[in-house]
């Protein structure tokens, strides 16, 4: 039961990260389109170049989160094992951990 709740929580975190990055990307694309309609000049060219760099960075972040989600979805959380494997729920004196992907610290 706890494993199911934790895995669902992790999936929500991934989806929230994807939505946030996609929102930033959409906003940036609108800015780039608006900037391209502005007057030309070195200042505007530099701004557009910086926006394009940021767009590439956000695209890489989105791809990374998508790959994490793919790996996460391949983990069998229903499998029981005597060994510690991806999908294992591990209880220690420091807390309870779900072995899956590197999401960082999450309050649950």
Secondary structure, DSSP 8 states (H G I E B T S, - for coil): -HHHHHHHHHHHHHHHHHHHHHHHHHHHHHHHHHHHTS--SHHHHHHHHHHHHHHHHHHHHHHHHHHHHHHHHHS-TT---SS--TT-EEEETTEEEE-SS-------
